[in-house]
Amino acid sequence: MRLLLLSAFCVSVLAQTSVDSYIASESPIAKAGLLANIGPSGSKSEGAKAGVVIASPSETNPDYLFTWTRDSSLVFKVIIDQFVSGQDTTLLGQIQNFVTAQQIIQQVSNPSGTVSTGGLGEPHYNIDETAFTAAWGRPQRDGPALRATAMIEYANWLLKNTSVANVVNTLWPTIKLDLDYVAADWNQTTFDLWEEVSSSSFFTTAMQHRALREGATLATALGQTAAVSNYNAQAANLLCFLQSYWNPTGGYMTANTGGGRSGKDANTALASIHTFDPAAGCDATTFQPCSDRALSSLKVYVDAFRSIYTVNSGIASNAAAATGRYPEDSYMGGNPWYLATAAVAEQLYDALIVWDAHGSLNVTTTSLAFFQQFLPSVTVGTYASSSATFTTLTAAVKAFADGTIGVIAKFTPAGGGLAEQYSRSNGAPVSAADLTWSYAAMLSAFAARAGTAPASWGAAGLVVPSVCQTSGSGSGGGGGGGSPTATVAVTFNVLATTVPGENIYIAGNVDALEEWSPDNALLLSSANFPTWSITVAVPASSDIQYKYIRKMNGVLTAWESDPNNEFQSPSGGSLTRSDSWR
């Protein structure tokens, strides 16, 4: 036994040394690669205006020489993190250029609308700050929330180092446009962060919730109190809606409410790390990295790739693995993504930060399977840092996170450049070269490994409302206004055997169920086949009638037989309906 422990210790030390070496060499490469893709002086950003982030210098197969609001905001969040922490004080000019560029872009009329009629949801633009007008998956409602979050961090730094008046005059109008858009339109359909599924998206909902919480705090500090009550009210609605993504049977957060996929998706790990608030501990309602739901989701997500990628062949069932966007992915061959794999490591590093700070970790029935992959004998309970179980588990989680970085290191080319993807068969770089988001993701993961914790954004101590509201309110969004309607989350489960190409949908007598429209019927998830499931926020205290529908390759083939399914929705809380196809 002593020999086995010594052997395991030696392997862990060697792995850590290898990761340390990789981080030491890759960090400056990632930083340089990121800055090279920012106009006007970045070495690979020719043609980009000042402060504009190009997604990648790749112009063919694929053409990524555009600027995305989402990518740009995530990239500049890393830059702002480094600046406000004092890690790199030379970045102030870049941040000021970013603010100016986004102020221009916000005002550009585009296919999604104008600044006051929904245009803030436009996902990407030409690098000269003009509108991209070709067909695209639009709107994408995570962008304004992510941009607001990045700018709020900078605004908080300005508050400490300049004056309230300076922030009110220079930054608040820009931030307020995005926050008002989120408050008004958060419950409207959106394309997900992968630009493929039009429904509601867990990542988007989580980003919107965070933005409104910290936006309300900033507004209060600036004396802009008129907006605070609306931001707080809609943040509460978002927190309520956020809970509806949880799949208790599968043990993971479902990434999207539509799309017909399993819902196992990097979307959820990315949501967890980008809403990390160390003050919230392991809170499950905000999906903190060390929460039982986030850990359970992470295991389900990672495991979904173990058998489908050749590069994962031959590794242990509890070893670090290459991961991609989602297991059904076919884009560019459906490969692992550097940023998706990095998110796994970062979530675990974030969890370790909290466990170390709190001096304990908690194993619940929800997170038990996650911890048992490292210590099969572990049982439900709380383990203090003085216990052998705490030491064993945290060491194993750290080794797994380092192993995940090791996977990336293995498939990083000699020069250190990071593409969007790496081949599922041999690990060679695939798709767009020098993806800016890949570099940002690595810098973020490296910072988490070093124990760097972000500032709190207000996730601690939040209580989920007993009654959800489904409509946004406020101005500047182009939709979703009006008086909120009380709703309850209802999960519809139906046992229905199908054949390949056939899916189950639902329609009913209320707007939330598409007013009986077969064309707009809601697609159920087959994650727990032959049980199909969906969670929908329906009007509270109302008569709800519905039927299930079969479609073959999107074409209606059958309605469920009469009579309608019917129930009275409760005044609050949630409800589950369990049916069998008739």
MARFI-421869 format. One record per residue (C-alpha): x, y, z; residue number from 0. Coordinates in steps of 0.1 Angstrom, whole numbers. Example, Ala and Ser with C-alpha at 12.3 -4.5 7.8 and 13.67 -1.06 7.14 Angstrom:
2
+-------+-------+-------+------+
:     u :     v :     w : resi :
+-------+-------+-------+------+
:   123 :   -45 :    78 :    0 :
:   137 :   -11 :    71 :    1 :
+-------+-------+-------+------+
END
This chain:
582
+-------+-------+-------+------+
:     u :     v :     w : resi :
+-------+-------+-------+------+
:     0 :     0 :     0 :    0 :
:    28 :    24 :     9 :    1 :
:    44 :    17 :   -25 :    2 :
:    12 :    24 :   -43 :    3 :
:     7 :    57 :   -25 :    4 :
:    43 :    67 :   -32 :    5 :
:    39 :    57 :   -69 :    6 :
:     7 :    78 :   -71 :    7 :
:    24 :   107 :   -54 :    8 :
:    53 :   106 :   -78 :    9 :
:    30 :   105 :  -108 :   10 :
:    11 :   135 :   -94 :   11 :
:    43 :   155 :   -88 :   12 :
:    55 :   147 :  -123 :   13 :
:    22 :   157 :  -138 :   14 :
:    22 :   190 :  -118 :   15 :
:    57 :   197 :  -129 :   16 :
:    47 :   192 :  -165 :   17 :
:    17 :   214 :  -162 :   18 :
:    38 :   241 :  -144 :   19 :
:    62 :   240 :  -174 :   20 :
:    34 :   242 :  -199 :   21 :
:    18 :   272 :  -182 :   22 :
:    52 :   290 :  -179 :   23 :
:    57 :   287 :  -217 :   24 :
:    21 :   290 :  -229 :   25 :
:    11 :   320 :  -208 :   26 :
:    31 :   346 :  -227 :   27 :
:    22 :   330 :  -260 :   28 :
:   -15 :   332 :  -251 :   29 :
:   -12 :   368 :  -240 :   30 :
:     6 :   378 :  -271 :   31 :
:   -18 :   358 :  -293 :   32 :
:   -47 :   376 :  -277 :   33 :
:   -33 :   411 :  -281 :   34 :
:   -23 :   403 :  -317 :   35 :
:   -60 :   400 :  -326 :   36 :
:   -70 :   434 :  -313 :   37 :
:   -71 :   465 :  -335 :   38 :
:   -56 :   487 :  -346 :   39 :
:   -20 :   477 :  -337 :   40 :
:   -24 :   439 :  -332 :   41 :
:     0 :   421 :  -356 :   42 :
:   -29 :   399 :  -369 :   43 :
:   -57 :   424 :  -368 :   44 :
:   -51 :   445 :  -399 :   45 :
:   -82 :   464 :  -408 :   46 :
:   -98 :   463 :  -374 :   47 :
:  -107 :   496 :  -357 :   48 :
:   -92 :   505 :  -323 :   49 :
:  -105 :   482 :  -296 :   50 :
:  -121 :   458 :  -320 :   51 :
:  -114 :   421 :  -313 :   52 :
:  -112 :   399 :  -343 :   53 :
:  -124 :   363 :  -336 :   54 :
:   -95 :   349 :  -356 :   55 :
:   -73 :   361 :  -385 :   56 :
:   -87 :   331 :  -405 :   57 :
:  -105 :   343 :  -437 :   58 :
:  -113 :   310 :  -453 :   59 :
:  -127 :   277 :  -440 :   60 :
:  -139 :   292 :  -418 :   61 :
:  -140 :   330 :  -422 :   62 :
:  -138 :   344 :  -387 :   63 :
:  -125 :   378 :  -396 :   64 :
:  -154 :   395 :  -378 :   65 :
:  -160 :   408 :  -343 :   66 :
:  -185 :   390 :  -320 :   67 :
:  -199 :   409 :  -290 :   68 :
:  -197 :   377 :  -269 :   69 :
:  -161 :   368 :  -278 :   70 :
:  -150 :   404 :  -274 :   71 :
:  -165 :   408 :  -240 :   72 :
:  -150 :   376 :  -227 :   73 :
:  -116 :   385 :  -241 :   74 :
:  -118 :   420 :  -225 :   75 :
:  -130 :   406 :  -192 :   76 :
:   -96 :   388 :  -190 :   77 :
:   -78 :   419 :  -200 :   78 :
:   -97 :   440 :  -174 :   79 :
:   -91 :   413 :  -148 :   80 :
:   -54 :   416 :  -154 :   81 :
:   -54 :   454 :  -153 :   82 :
:   -75 :   459 :  -122 :   83 :
:   -55 :   433 :  -102 :   84 :
:   -23 :   451 :  -110 :   85 :
:   -10 :   422 :  -130 :   86 :
:    -6 :   443 :  -161 :   87 :
:   -10 :   481 :  -158 :   88 :
:    -1 :   487 :  -194 :   89 :
:   -36 :   476 :  -206 :   90 :
:   -55 :   507 :  -198 :   91 :
:   -53 :   521 :  -233 :   92 :
:   -66 :   488 :  -247 :   93 :
:   -96 :   490 :  -223 :   94 :
:  -104 :   525 :  -232 :   95 :
:  -103 :   516 :  -269 :   96 :
:  -127 :   487 :  -262 :   97 :
:  -152 :   510 :  -245 :   98 :
:  -151 :   535 :  -274 :   99 :
:  -155 :   507 :  -300 :  100 :
:  -185 :   492 :  -282 :  101 :
:  -201 :   526 :  -278 :  102 :
:  -199 :   530 :  -316 :  103 :
:  -211 :   494 :  -323 :  104 :
:  -241 :   498 :  -299 :  105 :
:  -254 :   526 :  -322 :  106 :
:  -250 :   507 :  -355 :  107 :
:  -284 :   497 :  -371 :  108 :
:  -283 :   461 :  -381 :  109 :
:  -306 :   432 :  -391 :  110 :
:  -317 :   428 :  -355 :  111 :
:  -328 :   464 :  -352 :  112 :
:  -316 :   498 :  -340 :  113 :
:  -302 :   506 :  -306 :  114 :
:  -338 :   510 :  -293 :  115 :
:  -355 :   483 :  -312 :  116 :
:  -335 :   451 :  -305 :  117 :
:  -302 :   458 :  -323 :  118 :
:  -282 :   452 :  -292 :  119 :
:  -289 :   415 :  -297 :  120 :
:  -270 :   415 :  -330 :  121 :
:  -242 :   389 :  -325 :  122 :
:  -214 :   401 :  -347 :  123 :
:  -201 :   429 :  -369 :  124 :
:  -175 :   437 :  -395 :  125 :
:  -142 :   447 :  -381 :  126 :
:  -145 :   482 :  -393 :  127 :
:  -175 :   486 :  -370 :  128 :
:  -202 :   483 :  -397 :  129 :
:  -231 :   460 :  -397 :  130 :
:  -229 :   424 :  -409 :  131 :
:  -260 :   420 :  -430 :  132 :
:  -259 :   385 :  -444 :  133 :
:  -280 :   356 :  -430 :  134 :
:  -271 :   346 :  -394 :  135 :
:  -284 :   331 :  -362 :  136 :
:  -298 :   362 :  -346 :  137 :
:  -305 :   376 :  -321 :  138 :
:  -280 :   363 :  -295 :  139 :
:  -289 :   378 :  -262 :  140 :
:  -258 :   369 :  -241 :  141 :
:  -237 :   396 :  -257 :  142 :
:  -252 :   426 :  -240 :  143 :
:  -250 :   409 :  -206 :  144 :
:  -213 :   399 :  -211 :  145 :
:  -204 :   434 :  -223 :  146 :
:  -221 :   449 :  -193 :  147 :
:  -202 :   426 :  -169 :  148 :
:  -168 :   435 :  -185 :  149 :
:  -175 :   472 :  -184 :  150 :
:  -189 :   471 :  -148 :  151 :
:  -156 :   457 :  -136 :  152 :
:  -138 :   486 :  -152 :  153 :
:  -164 :   510 :  -139 :  154 :
:  -158 :   497 :  -104 :  155 :
:  -121 :   504 :  -108 :  156 :
:  -128 :   539 :  -121 :  157 :
:  -150 :   545 :   -90 :  158 :
:  -121 :   537 :   -67 :  159 :
:   -96 :   557 :   -87 :  160 :
:  -115 :   586 :  -102 :  161 :
:  -150 :   599 :   -94 :  162 :
:  -187 :   590 :   -95 :  163 :
:  -192 :   618 :  -120 :  164 :
:  -166 :   604 :  -144 :  165 :
:  -182 :   570 :  -144 :  166 :
:  -217 :   585 :  -148 :  167 :
:  -206 :   605 :  -178 :  168 :
:  -183 :   581 :  -196 :  169 :
:  -195 :   545 :  -189 :  170 :
:  -229 :   544 :  -173 :  171 :
:  -249 :   553 :  -205 :  172 :
:  -232 :   525 :  -223 :  173 :
:  -237 :   500 :  -195 :  174 :
:  -273 :   511 :  -190 :  175 :
:  -282 :   504 :  -227 :  176 :
:  -271 :   468 :  -222 :  177 :
:  -288 :   463 :  -189 :  178 :
:  -321 :   478 :  -201 :  179 :
:  -320 :   454 :  -230 :  180 :
:  -314 :   424 :  -207 :  181 :
:  -342 :   435 :  -183 :  182 :
:  -366 :   439 :  -212 :  183 :
:  -358 :   409 :  -234 :  184 :
:  -344 :   382 :  -211 :  185 :
:  -373 :   359 :  -217 :  186 :
:  -374 :   362 :  -255 :  187 :
:  -360 :   335 :  -278 :  188 :
:  -323 :   336 :  -284 :  189 :
:  -297 :   317 :  -303 :  190 :
:  -273 :   300 :  -280 :  191 :
:  -236 :   308 :  -277 :  192 :
:  -228 :   282 :  -304 :  193 :
:  -252 :   301 :  -327 :  194 :
:  -271 :   270 :  -336 :  195 :
:  -302 :   265 :  -314 :  196 :
:  -330 :   291 :  -311 :  197 :
:  -347 :   286 :  -277 :  198 :
:  -337 :   296 :  -242 :  199 :
:  -300 :   289 :  -232 :  200 :
:  -286 :   282 :  -198 :  201 :
:  -254 :   302 :  -205 :  202 :
:  -274 :   332 :  -217 :  203 :
:  -298 :   331 :  -187 :  204 :
:  -269 :   328 :  -162 :  205 :
:  -250 :   357 :  -178 :  206 :
:  -281 :   379 :  -179 :  207 :
:  -288 :   371 :  -142 :  208 :
:  -253 :   381 :  -132 :  209 :
:  -253 :   413 :  -153 :  210 :
:  -285 :   426 :  -137 :  211 :
:  -274 :   418 :  -102 :  212 :
:  -241 :   437 :  -105 :  213 :
:  -257 :   463 :  -126 :  214 :
:  -282 :   471 :   -98 :  215 :
:  -252 :   474 :   -74 :  216 :
:  -234 :   498 :   -97 :  217 :
:  -265 :   519 :  -104 :  218 :
:  -269 :   523 :   -66 :  219 :
:  -233 :   534 :   -62 :  220 :
:  -237 :   559 :   -90 :  221 :
:  -270 :   573 :   -76 :  222 :
:  -289 :   561 :  -107 :  223 :
:  -316 :   546 :   -85 :  224 :
:  -344 :   548 :  -111 :  225 :
:  -333 :   516 :  -127 :  226 :
:  -324 :   496 :   -96 :  227 :
:  -358 :   482 :   -87 :  228 :
:  -364 :   469 :  -122 :  229 :
:  -330 :   453 :  -125 :  230 :
:  -335 :   435 :   -91 :  231 :
:  -370 :   424 :  -101 :  232 :
:  -359 :   409 :  -134 :  233 :
:  -328 :   394 :  -118 :  234 :
:  -351 :   376 :   -94 :  235 :
:  -372 :   363 :  -123 :  236 :
:  -340 :   351 :  -141 :  237 :
:  -329 :   333 :  -110 :  238 :
:  -362 :   316 :  -108 :  239 :
:  -360 :   306 :  -145 :  240 :
:  -324 :   294 :  -141 :  241 :
:  -336 :   266 :  -119 :  242 :
:  -359 :   251 :  -147 :  243 :
:  -328 :   239 :  -167 :  244 :
:  -320 :   213 :  -141 :  245 :
:  -325 :   177 :  -152 :  246 :
:  -328 :   158 :  -119 :  247 :
:  -329 :   124 :  -136 :  248 :
:  -298 :   129 :  -157 :  249 :
:  -280 :   149 :  -130 :  250 :
:  -271 :   178 :  -152 :  251 :
:  -281 :   213 :  -163 :  252 :
:  -297 :   211 :  -197 :  253 :
:  -280 :   236 :  -220 :  254 :
:  -309 :   247 :  -241 :  255 :
:  -347 :   243 :  -239 :  256 :
:  -348 :   234 :  -276 :  257 :
:  -326 :   219 :  -303 :  258 :
:  -334 :   182 :  -299 :  259 :
:  -300 :   173 :  -284 :  260 :
:  -291 :   157 :  -251 :  261 :
:  -284 :   191 :  -235 :  262 :
:  -249 :   179 :  -223 :  263 :
:  -229 :   209 :  -233 :  264 :
:  -198 :   230 :  -225 :  265 :
:  -224 :   258 :  -222 :  266 :
:  -229 :   248 :  -186 :  267 :
:  -193 :   247 :  -175 :  268 :
:  -187 :   280 :  -192 :  269 :
:  -217 :   294 :  -173 :  270 :
:  -204 :   282 :  -140 :  271 :
:  -169 :   298 :  -144 :  272 :
:  -182 :   330 :  -158 :  273 :
:  -206 :   335 :  -129 :  274 :
:  -181 :   324 :  -102 :  275 :
:  -185 :   344 :   -70 :  276 :
:  -163 :   331 :   -42 :  277 :
:  -185 :   349 :   -16 :  278 :
:  -214 :   326 :   -26 :  279 :
:  -195 :   294 :   -16 :  280 :
:  -210 :   263 :   -31 :  281 :
:  -244 :   277 :   -38 :  282 :
:  -264 :   256 :   -62 :  283 :
:  -291 :   281 :   -71 :  284 :
:  -264 :   302 :   -90 :  285 :
:  -246 :   271 :  -102 :  286 :
:  -213 :   280 :   -84 :  287 :
:  -184 :   258 :   -95 :  288 :
:  -183 :   237 :   -63 :  289 :
:  -220 :   233 :   -60 :  290 :
:  -234 :   198 :   -62 :  291 :
:  -253 :   205 :   -94 :  292 :
:  -223 :   221 :  -111 :  293 :
:  -201 :   191 :  -102 :  294 :
:  -226 :   166 :  -112 :  295 :
:  -232 :   184 :  -145 :  296 :
:  -194 :   185 :  -151 :  297 :
:  -190 :   148 :  -147 :  298 :
:  -219 :   140 :  -170 :  299 :
:  -205 :   165 :  -196 :  300 :
:  -170 :   151 :  -195 :  301 :
:  -182 :   115 :  -196 :  302 :
:  -202 :   122 :  -227 :  303 :
:  -169 :   125 :  -247 :  304 :
:  -150 :    96 :  -234 :  305 :
:  -161 :    71 :  -260 :  306 :
:  -166 :    93 :  -290 :  307 :
:  -131 :   108 :  -294 :  308 :
:  -102 :    86 :  -306 :  309 :
:   -79 :   109 :  -286 :  310 :
:   -96 :    97 :  -254 :  311 :
:   -90 :    60 :  -262 :  312 :
:   -73 :    39 :  -236 :  313 :
:   -76 :    63 :  -207 :  314 :
:   -92 :    54 :  -174 :  315 :
:  -128 :    61 :  -168 :  316 :
:  -119 :    87 :  -142 :  317 :
:   -90 :   103 :  -161 :  318 :
:   -89 :   138 :  -176 :  319 :
:  -103 :   138 :  -211 :  320 :
:  -106 :   160 :  -242 :  321 :
:  -140 :   176 :  -244 :  322 :
:  -159 :   196 :  -271 :  323 :
:  -190 :   217 :  -273 :  324 :
:  -216 :   188 :  -271 :  325 :
:  -214 :   151 :  -281 :  326 :
:  -237 :   155 :  -311 :  327 :
:  -216 :   182 :  -326 :  328 :
:  -207 :   178 :  -363 :  329 :
:  -192 :   213 :  -371 :  330 :
:  -158 :   209 :  -387 :  331 :
:  -161 :   172 :  -379 :  332 :
:  -172 :   177 :  -343 :  333 :
:  -139 :   180 :  -324 :  334 :
:  -127 :   189 :  -290 :  335 :
:  -123 :   227 :  -284 :  336 :
:   -95 :   242 :  -265 :  337 :
:  -117 :   266 :  -247 :  338 :
:  -142 :   239 :  -237 :  339 :
:  -115 :   216 :  -223 :  340 :
:  -100 :   246 :  -204 :  341 :
:  -134 :   253 :  -189 :  342 :
:  -134 :   219 :  -172 :  343 :
:  -101 :   226 :  -155 :  344 :
:  -111 :   261 :  -145 :  345 :
:  -143 :   250 :  -129 :  346 :
:  -124 :   226 :  -107 :  347 :
:   -97 :   252 :   -98 :  348 :
:  -125 :   275 :   -88 :  349 :
:  -140 :   248 :   -67 :  350 :
:  -107 :   242 :   -50 :  351 :
:  -104 :   280 :   -42 :  352 :
:  -137 :   278 :   -23 :  353 :
:  -130 :   245 :    -5 :  354 :
:   -97 :   258 :     7 :  355 :
:  -111 :   291 :    18 :  356 :
:  -140 :   274 :    37 :  357 :
:  -119 :   246 :    51 :  358 :
:  -144 :   219 :    42 :  359 :
:  -163 :   203 :    13 :  360 :
:  -197 :   188 :    12 :  361 :
:  -207 :   156 :    -6 :  362 :
:  -245 :   154 :   -13 :  363 :
:  -265 :   128 :   -31 :  364 :
:  -264 :   150 :   -62 :  365 :
:  -226 :   153 :   -62 :  366 :
:  -218 :   118 :   -49 :  367 :
:  -211 :   103 :   -83 :  368 :
:  -186 :   131 :   -90 :  369 :
:  -166 :   124 :   -58 :  370 :
:  -169 :    86 :   -61 :  371 :
:  -149 :    87 :   -93 :  372 :
:  -119 :    98 :   -71 :  373 :
:  -127 :    80 :   -39 :  374 :
:  -153 :    51 :   -44 :  375 :
:  -157 :    47 :    -7 :  376 :
:  -168 :    83 :     0 :  377 :
:  -203 :    88 :    14 :  378 :
:  -226 :   118 :    17 :  379 :
:  -214 :   142 :    44 :  380 :
:  -193 :   172 :    52 :  381 :
:  -155 :   168 :    54 :  382 :
:  -133 :   193 :    72 :  383 :
:   -99 :   202 :    58 :  384 :
:   -83 :   183 :    87 :  385 :
:   -98 :   150 :    75 :  386 :
:   -81 :   125 :    53 :  387 :
:  -111 :   124 :    30 :  388 :
:  -108 :   162 :    23 :  389 :
:   -71 :   158 :    16 :  390 :
:   -76 :   128 :    -7 :  391 :
:  -105 :   144 :   -26 :  392 :
:   -90 :   178 :   -31 :  393 :
:   -57 :   163 :   -42 :  394 :
:   -76 :   141 :   -67 :  395 :
:   -96 :   170 :   -80 :  396 :
:   -65 :   191 :   -84 :  397 :
:   -48 :   162 :  -103 :  398 :
:   -78 :   159 :  -125 :  399 :
:   -78 :   196 :  -133 :  400 :
:   -41 :   195 :  -140 :  401 :
:   -46 :   164 :  -161 :  402 :
:   -71 :   184 :  -182 :  403 :
:   -45 :   211 :  -187 :  404 :
:   -22 :   183 :  -196 :  405 :
:   -46 :   172 :  -224 :  406 :
:   -45 :   207 :  -239 :  407 :
:    -7 :   208 :  -235 :  408 :
:    -4 :   174 :  -254 :  409 :
:   -23 :   188 :  -283 :  410 :
:    -8 :   223 :  -284 :  411 :
:    14 :   227 :  -314 :  412 :
:    51 :   234 :  -310 :  413 :
:    47 :   272 :  -315 :  414 :
:    20 :   274 :  -288 :  415 :
:    -6 :   288 :  -312 :  416 :
:   -42 :   278 :  -303 :  417 :
:   -68 :   271 :  -330 :  418 :
:  -105 :   268 :  -322 :  419 :
:  -105 :   230 :  -322 :  420 :
:   -81 :   200 :  -321 :  421 :
:   -88 :   168 :  -341 :  422 :
:  -109 :   141 :  -324 :  423 :
:   -87 :   115 :  -341 :  424 :
:   -52 :   128 :  -337 :  425 :
:   -52 :   161 :  -318 :  426 :
:   -40 :   182 :  -347 :  427 :
:   -53 :   218 :  -348 :  428 :
:   -86 :   222 :  -366 :  429 :
:  -107 :   251 :  -378 :  430 :
:   -98 :   287 :  -372 :  431 :
:   -62 :   294 :  -363 :  432 :
:   -53 :   317 :  -334 :  433 :
:   -88 :   319 :  -320 :  434 :
:   -88 :   348 :  -296 :  435 :
:  -113 :   331 :  -272 :  436 :
:   -90 :   301 :  -270 :  437 :
:   -62 :   323 :  -257 :  438 :
:   -84 :   341 :  -233 :  439 :
:   -97 :   308 :  -219 :  440 :
:   -62 :   296 :  -212 :  441 :
:   -52 :   328 :  -194 :  442 :
:   -84 :   325 :  -173 :  443 :
:   -78 :   289 :  -164 :  444 :
:   -42 :   296 :  -156 :  445 :
:   -52 :   324 :  -132 :  446 :
:   -77 :   301 :  -115 :  447 :
:   -50 :   275 :  -110 :  448 :
:   -28 :   302 :   -94 :  449 :
:   -56 :   307 :   -69 :  450 :
:   -68 :   340 :   -83 :  451 :
:  -104 :   346 :   -72 :  452 :
:  -127 :   372 :   -88 :  453 :
:  -145 :   400 :   -69 :  454 :
:  -180 :   391 :   -57 :  455 :
:  -209 :   401 :   -80 :  456 :
:  -237 :   396 :   -55 :  457 :
:  -245 :   359 :   -58 :  458 :
:  -243 :   352 :   -20 :  459 :
:  -275 :   346 :    -1 :  460 :
:  -300 :   348 :   -30 :  461 :
:  -334 :   332 :   -25 :  462 :
:  -353 :   318 :   -55 :  463 :
:  -388 :   334 :   -57 :  464 :
:  -417 :   310 :   -51 :  465 :
:  -434 :   325 :   -82 :  466 :
:  -416 :   332 :  -115 :  467 :
:  -424 :   361 :  -137 :  468 :
:  -419 :   355 :  -174 :  469 :
:  -419 :   390 :  -190 :  470 :
:  -392 :   416 :  -188 :  471 :
:  -399 :   452 :  -183 :  472 :
:  -382 :   485 :  -188 :  473 :
:  -370 :   502 :  -220 :  474 :
:  -344 :   499 :  -247 :  475 :
:  -350 :   463 :  -257 :  476 :
:  -375 :   461 :  -284 :  477 :
:  -398 :   435 :  -269 :  478 :
:  -408 :   418 :  -237 :  479 :
:  -422 :   449 :  -220 :  480 :
:  -455 :   452 :  -202 :  481 :
:  -467 :   439 :  -168 :  482 :
:  -451 :   406 :  -157 :  483 :
:  -473 :   375 :  -156 :  484 :
:  -470 :   351 :  -127 :  485 :
:  -458 :   316 :  -138 :  486 :
:  -448 :   283 :  -125 :  487 :
:  -423 :   259 :  -139 :  488 :
:  -440 :   227 :  -151 :  489 :
:  -419 :   197 :  -163 :  490 :
:  -437 :   176 :  -189 :  491 :
:  -425 :   140 :  -191 :  492 :
:  -440 :   116 :  -217 :  493 :
:  -431 :    80 :  -223 :  494 :
:  -429 :    77 :  -261 :  495 :
:  -410 :    52 :  -282 :  496 :
:  -397 :    67 :  -315 :  497 :
:  -377 :    58 :  -345 :  498 :
:  -346 :    76 :  -358 :  499 :
:  -355 :   110 :  -372 :  500 :
:  -387 :   112 :  -351 :  501 :
:  -391 :   137 :  -323 :  502 :
:  -418 :   145 :  -297 :  503 :
:  -432 :   181 :  -294 :  504 :
:  -458 :   197 :  -272 :  505 :
:  -484 :   224 :  -279 :  506 :
:  -513 :   237 :  -257 :  507 :
:  -538 :   264 :  -250 :  508 :
:  -515 :   291 :  -236 :  509 :
:  -488 :   313 :  -251 :  510 :
:  -461 :   294 :  -233 :  511 :
:  -473 :   263 :  -252 :  512 :
:  -476 :   281 :  -285 :  513 :
:  -514 :   283 :  -286 :  514 :
:  -518 :   249 :  -302 :  515 :
:  -496 :   258 :  -331 :  516 :
:  -481 :   226 :  -346 :  517 :
:  -455 :   246 :  -365 :  518 :
:  -442 :   263 :  -333 :  519 :
:  -447 :   234 :  -310 :  520 :
:  -419 :   230 :  -284 :  521 :
:  -394 :   202 :  -289 :  522 :
:  -389 :   179 :  -259 :  523 :
:  -355 :   165 :  -249 :  524 :
:  -347 :   128 :  -255 :  525 :
:  -319 :   128 :  -229 :  526 :
:  -338 :   101 :  -208 :  527 :
:  -353 :    82 :  -238 :  528 :
:  -378 :    67 :  -240 :  529 :
:  -390 :    94 :  -217 :  530 :
:  -391 :   128 :  -234 :  531 :
:  -390 :   159 :  -212 :  532 :
:  -393 :   197 :  -212 :  533 :
:  -397 :   223 :  -185 :  534 :
:  -420 :   253 :  -194 :  535 :
:  -430 :   283 :  -174 :  536 :
:  -468 :   284 :  -177 :  537 :
:  -493 :   308 :  -162 :  538 :
:  -499 :   302 :  -125 :  539 :
:  -534 :   293 :  -112 :  540 :
:  -546 :   286 :  -147 :  541 :
:  -564 :   258 :  -167 :  542 :
:  -537 :   243 :  -188 :  543 :
:  -545 :   219 :  -217 :  544 :
:  -520 :   203 :  -240 :  545 :
:  -511 :   174 :  -263 :  546 :
:  -480 :   158 :  -276 :  547 :
:  -471 :   158 :  -313 :  548 :
:  -449 :   135 :  -334 :  549 :
:  -427 :   150 :  -362 :  550 :
:  -405 :   130 :  -386 :  551 :
:  -375 :   151 :  -396 :  552 :
:  -395 :   182 :  -387 :  553 :
:  -427 :   172 :  -405 :  554 :
:  -459 :   167 :  -385 :  555 :
:  -470 :   130 :  -386 :  556 :
:  -494 :   127 :  -356 :  557 :
:  -512 :   144 :  -328 :  558 :
:  -518 :   126 :  -296 :  559 :
:  -554 :   112 :  -295 :  560 :
:  -583 :   129 :  -276 :  561 :
:  -590 :   141 :  -251 :  562 :
:  -566 :   169 :  -243 :  563 :
:  -544 :   165 :  -213 :  564 :
:  -555 :   190 :  -187 :  565 :
:  -546 :   203 :  -152 :  566 :
:  -548 :   233 :  -130 :  567 :
:  -514 :   250 :  -125 :  568 :
:  -505 :   258 :   -89 :  569 :
:  -501 :   294 :   -77 :  570 :
:  -464 :   289 :   -70 :  571 :
:  -435 :   264 :   -68 :  572 :
:  -432 :   238 :   -96 :  573 :
:  -450 :   208 :  -109 :  574 :
:  -441 :   176 :  -129 :  575 :
:  -466 :   160 :  -153 :  576 :
:  -459 :   123 :  -162 :  577 :
:  -477 :   110 :  -193 :  578 :
:  -476 :    82 :  -218 :  579 :
:  -482 :    87 :  -255 :  580 :
:  -518 :    80 :  -265 :  581 :
+-------+-------+-------+------+
END
